[in-house]
Amino acid sequence: MSAEFQKSATDVKNLNSSPNNDELLRLYGLYKIANGENFTSASAPGAFDFKGKAKYNQWKKFHDDGVTKADAEKQYVELVGSLKQKYGFKA
């Protein structure tokens, strides 16, 4: 993982307000790919775990789209940068 990615992963926890659900799901999926976590060995969440399903489906979408670890890191850093502008950031 790049230092820029690690800094972004820390910075996202210091936003002035919480991102919306779509942004959170995108962050989650990109983080999982960038971390090199293996989607194919992940078990699907239960039928009534709606939050878990949404997170799993976002991760699956990035996996199915062929997003590489490097691409995910880049997209994650860019997304965190835009969220810092949108929501403000506690430095």
All heavy atoms as an XYZ file, in Angstrom:
718
protein
N       0.836     -1.183      0.000
C       0.000      0.000      0.000
C       0.879      1.243      0.000
O       1.882      1.295      0.692
C      -0.876      0.028      1.244
C      -2.137     -0.767      1.131
S      -3.186     -0.545      2.550
C      -2.370     -1.603      3.712
N       0.443      2.220     -0.745
C       1.203      3.460     -0.817
C       0.963      4.308      0.440
O      -0.060      4.164      1.119
C       0.788      4.254     -2.060
O      -0.522      4.774     -1.900
N       1.896      5.176      0.709
C       1.767      6.080      1.858
C       0.567      7.006      1.661
O      -0.139      7.331      2.628
C       3.046      6.884      2.026
N       0.329      7.399      0.428
C      -0.802      8.283      0.122
C      -2.135      7.577      0.436
O      -3.053      8.181      0.989
C      -0.741      8.699     -1.351
C      -1.710      9.773     -1.721
C      -1.572     10.233     -3.166
O      -1.034      9.476     -4.004
O      -2.012     11.346     -3.456
N      -2.215      6.307      0.098
C      -3.421      5.534      0.393
C      -3.608      5.410      1.905
O      -4.709      5.605      2.428
C      -3.341      4.140     -0.249
C      -4.473      3.236      0.152
C      -5.726      3.378     -0.426
C      -4.295      2.258      1.110
C      -6.787      2.549     -0.055
C      -5.339      1.424      1.492
C      -6.590      1.576      0.898
N      -2.549      5.092      2.616
C      -2.636      4.942      4.071
C      -3.052      6.256      4.731
O      -3.855      6.256      5.659
C      -1.304      4.448      4.633
C      -1.020      3.011      4.246
C       0.345      2.535      4.707
O       1.279      3.321      4.847
N       0.467      1.238      4.927
N      -2.529      7.369      4.235
C      -2.907      8.678      4.773
C      -4.390      8.939      4.505
O      -5.107      9.424      5.378
C      -2.049      9.784      4.163
C      -2.380     11.166      4.722
C      -1.473     12.229      4.149
C      -1.730     13.620      4.663
N      -3.019     13.961      5.168
N      -4.848      8.609      3.309
C      -6.266      8.801      2.970
C      -7.161      7.948      3.853
O      -8.232      8.394      4.287
C      -6.513      8.473      1.497
O      -5.872      9.409      0.676
N      -6.729      6.716      4.145
C      -7.513      5.822      5.004
C      -7.624      6.401      6.414
O      -8.643      6.213      7.090
C      -6.881      4.432      5.039
N      -6.605      7.122      6.866
C      -6.648      7.786      8.168
C      -7.476      9.065      8.074
O      -8.312      9.337      8.943
C      -5.214      8.123      8.642
O      -4.481      6.903      8.738
C      -5.226      8.819      9.988
N      -7.267      9.845      7.025
C      -7.956     11.122      6.863
C      -9.473     10.967      6.780
O     -10.210     11.809      7.289
C      -7.468     11.845      5.603
C      -6.071     12.428      5.751
O      -5.514     12.394      6.872
O      -5.527     12.906      4.728
N      -9.938      9.897      6.157
C     -11.382      9.725      5.971
C     -12.108      9.608      7.318
O     -13.287      9.940      7.425
C     -11.687      8.515      5.040
C     -11.537      7.193      5.771
C     -13.063      8.635      4.430
N     -11.390      9.207      8.340
C     -11.978      9.097      9.687
C     -12.118     10.457     10.359
O     -12.757     10.564     11.395
C     -11.122      8.178     10.558
C     -11.045      6.757     10.043
C     -10.073      5.933     10.836
C      -9.894      4.572     10.183
N      -8.817      3.814     10.778
N     -11.517     11.497      9.752
C     -11.536     12.831     10.347
C     -12.335     13.842      9.533
O     -12.084     15.043      9.615
C     -10.095     13.333     10.525
C      -9.346     12.516     11.549
O      -9.859     12.239     12.622
N      -8.143     12.104     11.211
N     -13.280     13.362      8.749
C     -14.164     14.270      8.024
C     -15.086     14.955      9.024
O     -15.427     14.376     10.061
C     -14.984     13.503      6.987
C     -14.201     12.846      5.849
C     -15.137     11.983      5.003
C     -13.511     13.887      4.991
N     -15.500     16.183      8.709
C     -16.386     16.921      9.619
C     -17.772     16.301      9.718
O     -18.450     16.452     10.720
C     -16.491     18.390      9.196
C     -15.215     19.145      9.504
O     -14.458     18.791     10.404
N     -14.950     20.192      8.733
N     -18.224     15.647      8.670
C     -19.477     14.900      8.725
C     -19.328     13.610      7.953
O     -18.411     13.448      7.167
C     -20.671     15.669      8.176
O     -20.397     16.781      7.465
N     -20.255     12.726      8.219
C     -20.191     11.399      7.614
C     -20.633     11.432      6.152
O     -21.642     12.068      5.829
C     -21.085     10.444      8.410
O     -21.003      9.146      7.887
N     -19.922     10.749      5.280
C     -20.353     10.645      3.883
C     -21.699      9.924      3.780
O     -22.111      9.204      4.703
C     -19.249      9.805      3.232
C     -18.069      9.954      4.129
C     -18.640     10.102      5.510
N     -22.382     10.115      2.650
C     -23.662      9.430      2.461
C     -23.417      7.937      2.218
O     -22.275      7.501      2.049
C     -24.481     10.089      1.346
C     -23.863      9.957     -0.022
O     -23.336      8.899     -0.400
N     -23.896     11.036     -0.806
N     -24.489      7.174      2.195
C     -24.373      5.709      2.077
C     -23.653      5.268      0.807
O     -22.838      4.345      0.843
C     -25.754      5.053      2.155
C     -26.299      5.041      3.560
O     -25.550      5.163      4.525
N     -27.610      4.921      3.682
N     -23.953      5.912     -0.314
C     -23.299      5.533     -1.576
C     -21.795      5.775     -1.502
O     -21.001      4.958     -1.974
C     -23.897      6.299     -2.756
C     -25.305      5.841     -3.102
O     -25.662      4.685     -2.757
O     -26.051      6.627     -3.709
N     -21.413      6.898     -0.899
C     -19.995      7.207     -0.757
C     -19.309      6.217      0.191
O     -18.198      5.762     -0.071
C     -19.821      8.644     -0.233
C     -20.251      9.689     -1.241
C     -20.500     11.060     -0.652
O     -20.746     11.171      0.569
O     -20.460     12.030     -1.418
N     -19.999      5.872      1.275
C     -19.439      4.901      2.225
C     -19.245      3.533      1.572
O     -18.231      2.872      1.790
C     -20.338      4.779      3.458
C     -20.329      5.960      4.418
C     -21.426      5.799      5.472
C     -18.970      6.122      5.083
N     -20.218      3.119      0.773
C     -20.102      1.827      0.086
C     -18.944      1.840     -0.908
O     -18.198      0.862     -1.014
C     -21.411      1.486     -0.633
C     -22.565      1.084      0.270
C     -23.855      0.966     -0.540
C     -22.264     -0.217      1.000
N     -18.797      2.947     -1.611
C     -17.688      3.069     -2.564
C     -16.350      3.013     -1.824
O     -15.431      2.317     -2.254
C     -17.851      4.371     -3.339
C     -16.902      4.531     -4.471
C     -17.372      5.627     -5.433
N     -16.313      5.960     -6.365
C     -15.957      5.228     -7.395
N     -16.577      4.087     -7.628
N     -14.976      5.597     -8.189
N     -16.250      3.729     -0.707
C     -15.032      3.690      0.107
C     -14.729      2.263      0.540
O     -13.598      1.797      0.457
C     -15.180      4.578      1.344
C     -15.071      6.082      1.145
C     -15.547      6.816      2.391
C     -13.648      6.479      0.795
N     -15.750      1.566      1.009
C     -15.584      0.194      1.494
C     -15.066     -0.721      0.388
O     -14.083     -1.449      0.574
C     -16.921     -0.331      2.040
C     -16.857     -1.770      2.471
C     -16.376     -2.112      3.720
C     -17.269     -2.794      1.623
C     -16.300     -3.439      4.123
C     -17.198     -4.123      2.013
C     -16.716     -4.439      3.267
O     -16.638     -5.749      3.645
N     -15.738     -0.697     -0.757
C     -15.346     -1.579     -1.859
C     -13.939     -1.307     -2.349
O     -13.151     -2.234     -2.570
N     -13.602     -0.031     -2.496
C     -12.261      0.327     -2.955
C     -11.206     -0.057     -1.929
O     -10.134     -0.550     -2.282
C     -12.185      1.833     -3.258
C     -12.956      2.290     -4.490
C     -13.005      3.813     -4.552
C     -12.371      1.711     -5.761
N     -11.519      0.146     -0.655
C     -10.567     -0.200      0.406
C     -10.276     -1.702      0.402
O      -9.131     -2.121      0.512
C     -11.115      0.237      1.770
C     -10.145      0.008      2.895
C      -9.191      0.960      3.204
C     -10.164     -1.172      3.638
C      -8.274      0.759      4.235
C      -9.259     -1.391      4.657
C      -8.322     -0.418      4.951
O      -7.417     -0.630      5.959
N     -11.319     -2.506      0.259
C     -11.135     -3.965      0.254
C     -10.256     -4.408     -0.920
O      -9.372     -5.242     -0.747
C     -12.490     -4.679      0.181
C     -13.390     -4.450      1.382
C     -12.880     -5.133      2.609
C     -13.561     -6.448      2.811
N     -13.174     -7.113      4.050
N     -10.504     -3.843     -2.094
C      -9.701     -4.188     -3.273
C      -8.260     -3.701     -3.088
O      -7.307     -4.449     -3.316
C     -10.310     -3.591     -4.559
C     -11.692     -4.171     -4.846
C      -9.372     -3.779     -5.750
C     -11.742     -5.598     -5.309
N      -8.108     -2.445     -2.650
C      -6.775     -1.866     -2.483
C      -5.961     -2.610     -1.433
O      -4.742     -2.700     -1.528
C      -6.880     -0.389     -2.114
N      -6.636     -3.159     -0.445
C      -5.973     -3.926      0.614
C      -5.579     -5.319      0.141
O      -4.943     -6.065      0.871
C      -6.889     -4.051      1.823
C      -6.371     -3.305      3.004
O      -5.299     -2.737      2.972
N      -7.145     -3.311      4.069
N      -6.013     -5.682     -1.062
C      -5.663     -6.985     -1.608
C      -6.464     -8.129     -1.010
O      -6.049     -9.287     -1.089
N      -7.608     -7.802     -0.419
C      -8.433     -8.861      0.174
C      -9.088     -9.682     -0.929
O      -9.522     -9.154     -1.937
C      -9.457     -8.247      1.127
C      -8.761     -7.573      2.305
C      -9.712     -7.108      3.379
O     -10.695     -7.812      3.643
O      -9.439     -6.043      3.941
N      -9.153    -10.967     -0.718
C      -9.616    -11.905     -1.736
C     -11.132    -12.051     -1.688
O     -11.677    -12.683     -0.792
C      -8.938    -13.260     -1.535
C      -9.247    -14.242     -2.630
O     -10.030    -13.958     -3.535
N      -8.649    -15.401     -2.549
N     -11.807    -11.485     -2.680
C     -13.263    -11.553     -2.738
C     -13.762    -12.984     -2.871
O     -14.766    -13.361     -2.279
C     -13.796    -10.708     -3.899
C     -15.278    -10.838     -4.063
C     -16.130    -10.137     -3.239
C     -15.816    -11.684     -5.012
C     -17.504    -10.273     -3.365
C     -17.181    -11.834     -5.147
C     -18.029    -11.118     -4.314
N     -13.051    -13.794     -3.640
C     -13.536    -15.147     -3.925
C     -13.581    -16.030     -2.681
O     -14.307    -17.013     -2.653
C     -12.673    -15.830     -5.007
O     -11.307    -15.834     -4.584
C     -12.781    -15.092     -6.333
N     -12.828    -15.666     -1.644
C     -12.865    -16.473     -0.421
C     -13.800    -15.874      0.641
O     -13.955    -16.447      1.717
C     -11.457    -16.630      0.163
O     -10.964    -15.384      0.585
N     -14.433    -14.759      0.324
C     -15.351    -14.127      1.274
C     -16.707    -14.831      1.226
O     -17.188    -15.218      0.167
C     -15.528    -12.658      0.924
N     -17.304    -14.985      2.382
C     -18.628    -15.595      2.410
C     -19.688    -14.502      2.313
O     -19.515    -13.404      2.831
C     -18.821    -16.411      3.689
O     -18.630    -15.595      4.815
N     -20.759    -14.828      1.621
C     -21.855    -13.869      1.448
C     -22.573    -13.671      2.780
O     -22.715    -14.612      3.562
C     -22.827    -14.383      0.397
N     -23.037    -12.444      3.035
C     -23.757    -12.182      4.283
C     -25.125    -12.860      4.289
O     -25.637    -13.258      3.234
C     -23.898    -10.664      4.300
C     -23.707    -10.229      2.898
C     -22.867    -11.264      2.227
N     -25.719    -12.953      5.459
C     -27.024    -13.588      5.622
C     -28.136    -12.803      4.944
O     -27.982    -11.630      4.601
N     -29.265    -13.432      4.782
C     -30.403    -12.852      4.069
C     -30.925    -11.575      4.707
O     -31.433    -10.695      4.019
C     -31.531    -13.884      3.985
N     -30.811    -11.446      6.022
C     -31.348    -10.265      6.703
C     -30.272     -9.256      7.088
O     -30.545     -8.282      7.780
C     -32.154    -10.685      7.929
C     -33.374    -11.480      7.550
C     -33.400    -12.844      7.747
C     -34.466    -10.874      6.962
C     -34.514    -13.592      7.382
C     -35.577    -11.603      6.586
C     -35.608    -12.973      6.799
N     -29.069     -9.473      6.630
C     -27.973     -8.534      6.885
C     -27.895     -7.571      5.704
O     -27.057     -7.702      4.825
C     -26.654     -9.302      7.057
C     -25.480     -8.397      7.366
O     -25.672     -7.166      7.484
O     -24.354     -8.920      7.475
N     -28.792     -6.601      5.698
C     -28.910     -5.705      4.554
C     -27.681     -4.822      4.376
O     -27.228     -4.597      3.256
C     -30.179     -4.853      4.676
C     -31.424     -5.679      4.753
C     -32.168     -5.735      5.914
C     -31.832     -6.448      3.671
C     -33.306     -6.518      5.994
C     -32.970     -7.239      3.738
C     -33.710     -7.275      4.905
N     -27.131     -4.339      5.466
C     -25.922     -3.512      5.395
C     -24.748     -4.358      4.875
O     -24.003     -3.927      3.990
C     -25.602     -2.943      6.769
C     -24.423     -2.005      6.787
C     -24.225     -1.424      8.189
C     -23.038     -0.518      8.264
N     -22.853      0.029      9.614
N     -24.608     -5.563      5.408
C     -23.554     -6.465      4.967
C     -23.693     -6.820      3.494
O     -22.703     -6.901      2.762
N     -24.932     -7.011      3.044
C     -25.182     -7.330      1.635
C     -24.769     -6.178      0.727
O     -24.174     -6.390     -0.326
C     -26.668     -7.608      1.413
C     -27.067     -9.032      1.471
C     -28.508     -9.129      1.011
C     -28.993    -10.530      1.132
N     -30.415    -10.632      0.837
N     -25.113     -4.961      1.143
C     -24.767     -3.788      0.335
C     -23.249     -3.653      0.214
O     -22.720     -3.387     -0.872
C     -25.374     -2.524      0.949
N     -22.542     -3.860      1.319
C     -21.082     -3.772      1.306
C     -20.492     -4.884      0.433
O     -19.609     -4.642     -0.388
C     -20.551     -3.865      2.735
C     -20.876     -2.643      3.568
C     -20.704     -2.857      5.041
C     -19.295     -2.906      5.478
N     -19.142     -2.971      6.940
N     -20.998     -6.085      0.602
C     -20.531     -7.236     -0.180
C     -20.762     -7.006     -1.675
O     -19.886     -7.260     -2.500
C     -21.277     -8.487      0.300
C     -20.935     -9.762     -0.429
C     -19.852    -10.534     -0.043
C     -21.712    -10.209     -1.487
C     -19.544    -11.722     -0.698
C     -21.413    -11.388     -2.154
C     -20.326    -12.138     -1.756
O     -20.020    -13.298     -2.409
N     -21.946     -6.494     -2.022
C     -22.277     -6.263     -3.428
C     -21.390     -5.187     -4.058
O     -21.028     -5.285     -5.231
C     -23.755     -5.910     -3.586
C     -24.652     -7.107     -3.366
O     -24.223     -8.251     -3.491
N     -25.903     -6.855     -3.002
N     -21.047     -4.158     -3.269
C     -20.159     -3.123     -3.802
C     -18.768     -3.692     -4.048
O     -18.155     -3.440     -5.078
C     -20.079     -1.939     -2.834
C     -19.240     -0.785     -3.354
C     -19.819     -0.126     -4.587
O     -20.965      0.300     -4.578
N     -19.057     -0.042     -5.654
N     -18.276     -4.470     -3.114
C     -16.971     -5.129     -3.259
C     -16.998     -6.043     -4.483
O     -16.092     -6.048     -5.312
C     -16.664     -5.888     -1.981
C     -15.330     -6.548     -1.882
C     -14.224     -6.329     -2.657
C     -14.947     -7.540     -0.941
N     -13.187     -7.130     -2.251
C     -13.605     -7.888     -1.188
C     -15.604     -8.186      0.101
C     -12.923     -8.842     -0.444
C     -14.929     -9.123      0.852
C     -13.597     -9.444      0.576
N     -18.081     -6.813     -4.629
C     -18.242     -7.729     -5.762
C     -18.242     -6.959     -7.085
O     -17.615     -7.382     -8.053
C     -19.538     -8.519     -5.617
C     -19.796     -9.517     -6.736
C     -21.113    -10.243     -6.492
C     -21.375    -11.374     -7.451
N     -21.157    -11.133     -8.846
N     -18.914     -5.811     -7.111
C     -18.973     -5.014     -8.332
C     -17.567     -4.593     -8.760
O     -17.201     -4.739     -9.927
C     -19.847     -3.775     -8.124
C     -19.950     -2.887     -9.352
C     -20.695     -1.608     -9.033
C     -20.798     -0.686    -10.224
N     -19.546     -0.382    -10.904
N     -16.777     -4.080     -7.836
C     -15.413     -3.683     -8.179
C     -14.594     -4.896     -8.630
O     -13.822     -4.809     -9.576
C     -14.720     -2.989     -7.007
C     -15.212     -1.593     -6.751
C     -15.566     -1.190     -5.483
C     -15.303     -0.661     -7.772
C     -16.009      0.099     -5.234
C     -15.745      0.638     -7.536
C     -16.100      1.008     -6.263
N     -14.783     -6.018     -7.953
C     -14.078     -7.247     -8.327
C     -14.469     -7.679     -9.732
O     -13.612     -7.976    -10.571
C     -14.398     -8.352     -7.303
C     -13.783     -9.663     -7.642
N     -14.463    -10.620     -8.366
C     -12.567    -10.182     -7.380
C     -13.682    -11.672     -8.527
N     -12.533    -11.430     -7.940
N     -15.771     -7.710     -9.996
C     -16.275     -8.137    -11.307
C     -15.862     -7.176    -12.422
O     -15.685     -7.593    -13.568
C     -17.797     -8.277    -11.289
C     -18.271     -9.440    -10.439
O     -17.433    -10.284    -10.026
O     -19.491     -9.504    -10.159
N     -15.726     -5.888    -12.076
C     -15.308     -4.892    -13.067
C     -13.808     -4.958    -13.347
O     -13.302     -4.234    -14.204
C     -15.673     -3.480    -12.605
C     -17.170     -3.213    -12.665
O     -17.912     -4.014    -13.277
O     -17.601     -2.191    -12.090
N     -13.093     -5.801    -12.599
C     -11.658     -5.968    -12.829
C     -10.802     -4.837    -12.276
O      -9.695     -4.603    -12.768
N     -11.304     -4.141    -11.261
C     -10.528     -3.054    -10.661
C      -9.293     -3.665     -9.990
O      -9.405     -4.569     -9.169
C     -11.378     -2.269     -9.632
C     -10.536     -1.223     -8.918
C     -12.577     -1.624    -10.307
N      -8.126     -3.179    -10.378
C      -6.877     -3.694     -9.811
C      -6.590     -3.018     -8.473
O      -7.196     -1.993     -8.139
C      -5.693     -3.430    -10.754
O      -5.488     -2.012    -10.834
C      -5.919     -4.017    -12.131
N      -5.653     -3.580     -7.754
C      -5.247     -3.010     -6.473
C      -4.764     -1.570     -6.668
O      -5.139     -0.671     -5.917
C      -4.160     -3.887     -5.841
C      -3.733     -3.435     -4.486
C      -2.710     -4.379     -3.891
C      -2.245     -3.789     -2.553
N      -1.250     -4.573     -1.891
N      -3.936     -1.353     -7.674
C      -3.402     -0.009     -7.949
C      -4.519      0.969     -8.325
O      -4.526      2.116     -7.865
C      -2.358     -0.070     -9.055
N      -5.455      0.506     -9.166
C      -6.591      1.359     -9.549
C      -7.442      1.712     -8.337
O      -7.887      2.844     -8.187
C      -7.478      0.665    -10.588
C      -6.835      0.550    -11.951
O      -5.874      1.304    -12.225
O      -7.284     -0.310    -12.737
N      -7.670      0.719     -7.480
C      -8.487      0.941     -6.291
C      -7.823      1.949     -5.358
O      -8.496      2.828     -4.810
C      -8.738     -0.377     -5.566
N      -6.516      1.839     -5.184
C      -5.793      2.804     -4.343
C      -5.958      4.214     -4.899
O      -6.257      5.149     -4.157
C      -4.299      2.461     -4.271
C      -3.972      1.404     -3.269
C      -2.469      1.296     -3.002
O      -1.755      2.325     -3.054
O      -2.012      0.172     -2.722
N      -5.757      4.354     -6.201
C      -5.862      5.666     -6.846
C      -7.269      6.236     -6.698
O      -7.444      7.400     -6.321
C      -5.488      5.538     -8.328
C      -5.521      6.838     -9.106
C      -5.049      6.590    -10.541
C      -4.986      7.868    -11.335
N      -6.267      8.322    -11.812
N      -8.282      5.425     -6.974
C      -9.668      5.879     -6.868
C     -10.028      6.224     -5.424
O     -10.756      7.188     -5.168
C     -10.618      4.809     -7.400
C     -10.575      4.641     -8.897
C     -11.526      3.560     -9.366
O     -12.663      3.479     -8.899
N     -11.079      2.712    -10.284
N      -9.519      5.448     -4.479
C      -9.785      5.693     -3.062
C      -9.202      7.041     -2.643
O      -9.887      7.848     -2.003
C      -9.191      4.563     -2.220
C      -9.538      4.623     -0.747
C     -10.672      3.984     -0.262
C      -8.742      5.317      0.156
C     -10.997      4.030      1.087
C      -9.058      5.372      1.497
C     -10.187      4.722      1.955
O     -10.502      4.786      3.295
N      -7.956      7.287     -3.012
C      -7.288      8.546     -2.668
C      -8.051      9.725     -3.284
O      -8.285     10.742     -2.616
C      -5.809      8.528     -3.121
C      -5.186      9.904     -3.030
C      -5.022      7.512     -2.303
N      -8.462      9.593     -4.537
C      -9.221     10.651     -5.208
C     -10.572     10.876     -4.525
O     -10.989     12.018     -4.326
C      -9.427     10.312     -6.682
C      -8.157     10.397     -7.502
C      -8.310      9.846     -8.913
O      -9.396      9.317     -9.267
O      -7.326      9.938     -9.672
N     -11.249      9.788     -4.152
C     -12.543      9.901     -3.494
C     -12.403     10.587     -2.136
O     -13.176     11.483     -1.803
C     -13.190      8.523     -3.340
C     -14.543      8.470     -2.625
C     -15.567      9.377     -3.309
C     -15.055      7.034     -2.562
N     -11.423     10.192     -1.365
C     -11.211     10.824     -0.055
C     -10.900     12.309     -0.236
O     -11.414     13.146      0.508
C     -10.105     10.106      0.753
C      -9.739     10.896      2.005
C     -10.563      8.699      1.138
N     -10.115     12.648     -1.243
C      -9.825     14.054     -1.526
C     -11.086     14.854     -1.812
O     -11.270     15.957     -1.287
N     -11.982     14.279     -2.606
C     -13.231     14.983     -2.921
C     -14.148     15.055     -1.696
O     -14.843     16.056     -1.499
C     -13.947     14.326     -4.107
O     -14.469     13.066     -3.757
N     -14.128     14.023     -0.856
C     -14.948     14.042      0.346
C     -14.431     15.069      1.351
O     -15.212     15.708      2.068
C     -14.986     12.650      1.004
C     -15.682     11.559      0.192
C     -15.565     10.209      0.885
C     -17.136     11.908     -0.073
N     -13.113     15.235      1.411
C     -12.535     16.251      2.292
C     -12.989     17.648      1.862
O     -13.296     18.485      2.717
C     -11.011     16.153      2.281
C     -10.491     14.960      3.074
C      -9.032     14.645      2.817
C      -8.069     15.633      3.335
N      -6.654     15.180      3.194
N     -13.075     17.881      0.567
C     -13.564     19.174      0.071
C     -15.052     19.327      0.347
O     -15.520     20.403      0.719
C     -13.286     19.314     -1.417
C     -11.827     19.497     -1.733
C     -11.582     19.650     -3.237
O     -12.427     19.337     -4.058
N     -10.393     20.124     -3.575
N     -15.810     18.266      0.148
C     -17.269     18.309      0.300
C     -17.696     18.456      1.754
O     -18.604     19.237      2.066
C     -17.877     17.036     -0.305
C     -19.384     16.968     -0.235
C     -19.892     15.704     -0.918
C     -21.402     15.594     -0.879
N     -21.873     14.390     -1.570
N     -17.077     17.711      2.658
C     -17.523     17.654      4.052
C     -16.629     18.417      5.025
O     -16.984     18.568      6.186
C     -17.618     16.195      4.504
C     -18.681     15.424      3.773
C     -18.339     14.457      2.838
C     -20.034     15.657      4.005
C     -19.314     13.743      2.151
C     -21.008     14.960      3.318
C     -20.640     14.001      2.408
O     -21.617     13.308      1.727
N     -15.476     18.845      4.576
C     -14.532     19.476      5.485
C     -13.726     18.406      6.210
O     -14.095     17.223      6.215
N     -12.648     18.852      6.821
C     -11.695     17.883      7.365
C     -11.033     18.464      8.609
O     -10.615     19.614      8.616
C     -10.648     17.575      6.276
C      -9.472     16.775      6.706
C      -9.609     15.441      7.038
C      -8.222     17.355      6.779
C      -8.523     14.697      7.425
C      -7.122     16.609      7.164
C      -7.280     15.283      7.491
N     -10.968     17.661      9.648
C     -10.265     18.052     10.883
C      -8.806     17.613     10.760
O      -8.510     16.445     10.921
C     -10.908     17.374     12.096
C     -12.353     17.701     12.310
C     -12.926     16.818     13.413
C     -14.329     16.420     13.009
N     -14.781     15.184     13.573
N      -7.946     18.552     10.433
C      -6.530     18.226     10.209
C      -5.812     17.859     11.503
O      -6.182     18.185     12.564
C      -5.821     19.396      9.561
